[in-house]
Amino acid sequence: MTDDATEKAATAGDHRRSGRWLTMPVALLVLGLLAIATLLWMSALNKEQLAHYALADALERIHTETTMAHLWFEEALAGDQSADFVLAWASMAEAERLSRVILQGGKVRSNLLLPVPRDRNLIAAVEAVSGLLSEFEAIAKQRYAHPETAGLGSELDQRFDNVHKEISSRTFVLEDAAGKTLRSGNVMVTRLFRGVIIAWLFIIVTATALLWNHEAKWQRAEEDLQDAKGELEVRVVERTRELQVTNEQLSRELTARKQAEAEKDILRKEAERAAHLAALGELAAGVAHEINNPVSGIIGCAEILANKTAPGSREHDLGRRILKEGDRIAFITQSLLSFAREEPGEKVPVPVGEILADLLTLTEAQLRKEGITLRVDIDDEALIISAQPQRLEQVFLNIINNARDALNQKYPEKVEEKALSITAKRTLANGRPLVRIAFHDRGAGIPEQVLNKVKNPFFSTKPKGKGTGLGLSISQGIVADCGGKLTVDSVEGAFTEVAVELPLLDAG
């Protein structure tokens, strides 16, 4: 047999088993519904039986109350002192009430309820009895009103007895019919009850057998499932091992690719930085060459002015100062050329306080003119570092110019907060003595999202055309060449602090 034929046969067998399995629950459901319907039928029959019982009881009481009324009335009329007309009237009234209850529905003895009858024959028979009761009461009232002519043996006495007999006869017939109906209903209820018991026993036995059969099949299916599960787990382990090998290979390839891309990105950034630095070198060389010629003329004129004036005179002092600053400019241009050629300059021991004093002599007047208050706090002790003074002045001058721009941007007019604080303090870092020169201003500040970019070449927070983005980049290089570091801390709209930390010469 081929695989397709085997599969079709298995499918057909599953369908047959499924059909057999579905047949039994349907049969149980039908039997259950029939049993429930039978119980409902029994409940309805019980209600009818109670109604028949109440009817028989009411009829029996009508007969009893009428007989008692007849007896009490006859004895009271005969002069028996123990008899009482009140009891006779009460019995008649009760009999009439019961006849109305039978016709209209209501409570009888023991709180049994009588529904409104639907049987026309019963209604007619009870109406006839009710009429006889009314006639019975009317005769009694006549005899009570005329006892001298209504004694025993009189015409009214005979009519009274005849009506009583007719009432007794009719109520007996009705009571007998109600009793027969009641007995017949009891037989029907008993049979139905036995049928329900048998049906439920059959349901319980069948359900137990089905559950046992289903449990056995379930156990066999569970065993088959466990076998299949074990086989599947073996296959899953094998497949997982294959996938892990493939995944590891892909992971290695992905890692290698990411590393290659990262290296490629680093090379690209280094190439961009090299291009920026090359452009910076060309710019520095061009600027240096352009500045050298006019500076040489200025230095020559300053020498002539100094030589032709008397020492100590104002003109001689101005000439010497112009000559000194001209030499500084020449040194700066020479430094730019050295920067372009990447030639290291010669460092000399120099006091930090002296560098700052010379620089502030040139910048203090400009700061005061712009309404900026200058606060300087430098340690009295000698803070000697190894550096090129002109290049370090270039660093400090760039930082001061940045602070000026930030303060002028935030405070166009002179105010108390428009101040620049410069401090130079001895400090320690990893047990090594340093000097920390800090420039603190309360200007516009630097946005947090660009704070880590301000030392990159050609990046500037100043308006277009006002900054080149080279100041801090060059300054960072100069400070690093001195073995120090340059840090920037700022909060936009609050303050900026640029700190330069340099190793002290006596640090060894």
Residue pairs with C-beta under 8 A, 6 or more apart in sequence:
1 9
21 214
24 206
24 210
25 210
27 206
28 203
28 206
28 207
28 210
31 199
31 202
31 203
31 206
32 203
34 199
35 196
35 199
35 200
35 203
38 192
38 195
38 196
38 199
39 196
41 192
42 189
42 192
42 193
42 196
45 185
45 188
45 189
45 192
46 189
48 185
49 182
49 185
49 186
49 189
50 112
50 113
51 113
51 114
51 115
52 178
52 181
52 182
52 185
53 112
53 182
54 108
54 112
54 113
54 114
55 102
55 114
55 117
55 122
55 178
56 175
56 178
56 179
56 182
57 108
57 109
57 110
57 112
58 98
58 101
58 102
58 108
58 114
59 102
59 171
59 174
59 175
59 178
60 171
60 175
61 94
61 95
61 98
61 108
61 109
62 95
62 98
62 99
62 129
62 133
62 167
62 171
63 167
63 168
63 171
63 172
63 175
65 91
65 92
65 94
65 95
65 98
66 91
66 92
66 95
66 133
66 136
66 164
66 167
66 168
66 171
67 164
67 168
68 87
68 88
68 91
69 87
69 88
69 89
69 91
69 92
69 95
69 136
69 140
70 160
70 161
70 164
72 83
72 84
72 85
72 87
72 88
72 91
73 85
73 88
73 140
73 143
73 144
73 160
74 152
75 82
75 83
76 83
76 84
76 85
76 88
77 143
77 144
77 147
77 150
77 151
77 152
78 151
78 152
85 144
88 140
92 133
92 136
92 137
92 140
95 133
96 130
96 133
96 134
96 137
98 108
99 126
99 129
99 130
99 133
100 106
100 130
101 107
101 108
101 114
102 114
102 117
102 126
103 116
103 117
103 123
103 126
103 127
103 130
104 116
105 113
105 114
105 115
105 116
105 117
106 113
106 114
107 113
107 114
108 114
117 123
117 126
122 174
125 170
125 173
125 174
126 174
128 170
129 167
129 170
129 171
129 174
132 163
132 166
132 167
132 170
133 167
135 163
136 160
136 163
136 164
136 167
139 156
139 159
139 160
139 163
140 160
142 150
142 156
143 150
143 156
143 157
143 160
149 156
150 156
150 157
151 157
273 457
276 457
276 458
277 457
280 339
280 340
280 457
280 470
280 474
281 339
281 340
281 341
281 342
282 340
284 336
284 337
284 339
284 340
285 336
285 337
285 340
287 333
287 336
288 333
288 334
288 336
288 337
288 340
289 337
291 329
291 333
292 330
292 333
295 326
295 329
295 330
295 333
296 330
298 322
298 326
298 329
299 323
299 326
299 327
299 330
301 322
302 319
302 320
302 322
302 323
302 326
303 319
303 323
305 315
305 316
305 318
305 319
305 322
306 316
306 319
306 320
306 323
309 315
309 316
309 319
310 316
325 362
328 390
328 393
331 390
332 390
332 391
332 394
335 345
335 388
335 390
335 391
335 394
338 344
338 345
339 474
344 481
345 388
345 391
346 388
347 386
347 387
347 388
347 482
348 386
348 387
348 388
348 389
349 384
349 385
349 386
349 505
350 384
350 385
350 386
350 387
350 389
350 392
351 382
351 383
351 384
352 378
352 383
352 384
352 385
352 424
352 435
352 437
352 502
353 378
353 382
353 383
353 424
354 389
355 389
355 392
355 393
355 396
356 376
356 378
356 396
356 422
356 424
356 437
358 393
359 393
359 396
359 397
359 400
360 374
360 376
360 422
363 397
363 400
364 374
366 404
367 374
367 400
367 404
367 420
368 374
370 404
370 407
370 408
371 411
371 413
371 414
371 415
371 418
372 404
372 407
372 408
372 418
372 419
372 420
373 416
373 418
373 419
373 420
374 419
374 420
374 422
375 419
375 420
375 421
375 422
376 421
376 422
376 423
377 421
377 422
377 423
377 424
377 425
378 422
378 423
378 424
379 424
379 425
379 426
381 426
383 424
383 426
383 435
383 504
384 504
384 505
384 506
385 435
385 482
385 502
385 503
385 504
385 505
386 482
386 483
386 503
386 505
387 482
387 502
391 478
391 481
392 478
392 482
394 474
394 475
394 478
395 475
395 478
395 479
395 486
395 500
396 437
396 439
396 500
398 471
398 472
398 474
398 475
399 439
399 475
399 498
399 500
400 420
400 439
401 471
402 471
402 472
402 496
402 498
403 420
403 439
403 441
403 443
403 496
403 498
404 420
405 443
405 462
405 466
405 467
406 441
406 443
406 444
406 445
406 496
407 418
407 419
407 420
407 441
407 442
407 443
408 443
409 443
409 444
410 418
410 442
410 443
410 444
410 493
411 417
411 418
411 443
417 442
418 442
419 441
419 442
420 439
420 440
420 441
421 438
421 439
421 440
421 441
422 437
422 438
422 439
422 440
423 436
423 437
423 438
423 440
424 435
424 436
424 437
424 438
425 435
425 436
425 438
426 433
426 434
426 435
426 436
426 504
427 433
427 434
427 435
427 436
427 501
428 434
429 501
432 503
432 507
433 503
433 504
433 506
433 507
434 484
434 501
434 502
434 503
434 504
434 507
435 501
435 502
435 504
436 499
436 500
436 501
437 499
437 500
437 501
437 502
438 497
438 498
438 499
438 500
439 497
439 498
439 499
440 495
440 496
440 497
441 495
441 496
441 497
442 494
442 495
443 495
443 496
444 492
444 493
445 490
445 491
445 492
445 493
445 494
445 495
445 496
446 454
446 461
446 488
446 490
446 492
446 496
447 461
447 492
448 491
448 492
450 459
450 461
451 488
451 490
453 459
454 461
454 472
454 488
455 472
455 473
455 476
455 486
455 488
456 469
456 473
457 469
457 470
457 473
458 468
458 469
458 470
458 473
459 469
459 473
460 466
460 467
460 468
460 469
461 467
472 486
472 488
472 498
475 486
476 486
479 485
479 486
479 500
479 502
480 486
482 502
482 503
483 502
483 503
484 500
484 501
484 502
484 503
485 500
485 501
486 498
486 499
486 500
486 501
487 498
487 499
487 501
488 496
488 497
488 498
489 496
489 497
489 499
490 496
490 497
